[in-house]
Amino acid sequence: MVLSVENLVKQYSQNSKPVLNNVSLNFETGKIYGILGENGAGKSTLANILSGSILPSGGKIRIDGKPVVFNSPKDALKNGIAIVRQKRCISLEGYFYDNAMLAARTVSKKKLDKLRSEFDDCFGIEFNSGKPVEDYPEKERFYLSLFCELCHEPDFIILDEPAASINENWISNFEKGLKKLIGLRKICIIIITHSLPQAVSVPDILYILRKFNSPVILKEKVTVEKLLEILSPASNENENENSCLSDSGISTDNDLETEKNGDISSPVKKRQNNFFINSVFIRLTNKIFSFINNKCEQSKPGQSLSAEIKEDYKSVLEVKNLVSEYLKDISFSVLKNEIVLISGMEEDGIIDLEKILLGLKKAENGSVFINGQLIKQGRPDLLRENKAALISSEPFVFGSNENLTIRELVSGKMLFDSGFFYPPFEMDSRVKKIIEKEKFPNAVFPGQLVSVLSGGMTQRLILARELSGEISLAVLCEPDNGIDRASLKRLFGILENKIVLNSSVLILTKNPHLYKNKNYKKGSLHSGEFGWCDEDKKK
């Protein structure tokens, strides 16, 4: 069976350049295809067209030579095309069988159990049916999403940026599992990726999308260096016109004009004013909660926070004897004007460390200090009050929401830093400056919904939000998620400028190879134990 696109075009508005321009590609069952490209090259747009989320502006889609039109994801699924998205379409509150049965409504339990056995044989993943999905590590959530799509018995499965879930150490196992799956199911796997290690290792055939250029087709394995050589001519730091736009909710010209003219009666302006009023309420509520909580803490003998404040400290962040399900009594510190990189896998405790540092989880034992002050665990607002910038490895869960406007996404930290009394029109001006500084296309404006942005563009906005203004400490968890080489290079420059301005930075990552040429202080987690890398032990 062959899925083909012929002269595919996607243009989001009449005045913009096409994201996809006469792209023609073929996908055959029994093979793994990779689609590689920088941010803005059209990877997400192509995935959304093939999965029925958006319609193309021109061109044809054919299955075995027969023209097909997908007006919805349901249409695509009826024609045998499924997609595993970055934003997982699974119930976190549910259990394994809850999710599987929702996906496999027309599949018998006998078939479901057979598929589960095949899946375990392919990937070595044995889902725990007795715990909710929210307790699954990210890798298992990805595999559960893949399993649920397989329940639809598709002929083609699109994996949208699996690199965020499948670390480079797992690429070999991942490739072997996909090969086994294809052998059993006779399906086609299409991997959308920006990860060069994944692109050179996994696909049988690699399509490289380039801005304003025809795709490059590679039918033989190549090296990362060769890929860099191919990508270099198309690599630049500017996103193309509308490169950030993905699936739905694109504003009309009238909406854009209303936004620019500042019509206070428009839905966009009403939304802004409601957000501003709600923000003040939230801020006051947090203040009351903090006051009551501190009074309760101070009423306990020896529990006053002030007793834990050091008069003279050199460490901006100090972690002492942290113990959790995955962490074994770890301690480390981040000094003033220092960038520290800690690497590790989920099973090593990197996610536990992230959640504790971001205030999303309490440790079983141990303490966290910022600027010498003990930080009560499970309280992200206290981290904010200590001028901390926070980025989660799950940006679509903890860093953003598709129902927010770009203004709301970017302005949250500004509001908090100002005590939630930031003049709305001054805020709009700052949001527009951030958009301009990131060199986003003209079609992107503050009142636009986040849902129309690509994953890479959303991550760049989150980074811009968190790294704006005065920062004492930045805790960045997988900050490279979804961004291309040019954006990563810019990020390095921003971080290095921040430490000159008396900020400190902690980076948590599963992909240390991205930072191998950076002279940062480096440590790692292995089986829950922390250690500095050899060259940094004496620092």
Secondary structure, 3 states (H helix, E strand, C coil): CEEEEEEEEECCCCCCCCCEEEEEEEEECCCEEEEECCCCCCHHHHHHHHCCCCCCCEEEEEECCEEECCCCHHHHHHCCEEEECCCCCCCCCCCHHHHHHHHCCCCCHHHHHHHHHHHHHHHCCCCCCCCCHHHCCHHHHHHHHHHHHHCCCCCEEEEECHHHCCCHHHHHHHHHHHHHHHHHHCCEEEEEECCHHHHHHCCCEEEEEECCEEEEEECCCCCHHHHHHHHHHHCCCCCCCCCCECCCCCCCHHHHHHHHHCCCCCHHHHHHHHHHHHHHHHHHHHHHHHHHHHHHHHCCCCCCHHHHCCCCCCEEEEEEEEECCCCEEEEEEEECCCEEEEECCHHHCHHHHHHHHCCCCCCCEEEEEECCEECCCCCHHHHHHCCEEEECCCHHHHHCCCCCEHHHHHHHHHHHHCCCCCCHHHHHHHHHHHHHHCCCCCCCCCCCEHHHECHHHHHHHHHHHHCCCCCCEEEEECCCCCCCHHHHHHHHHHHHHHHHCCCEEEEEECCHHHHCCCCCEEEEEECCEEEECHHHCCC
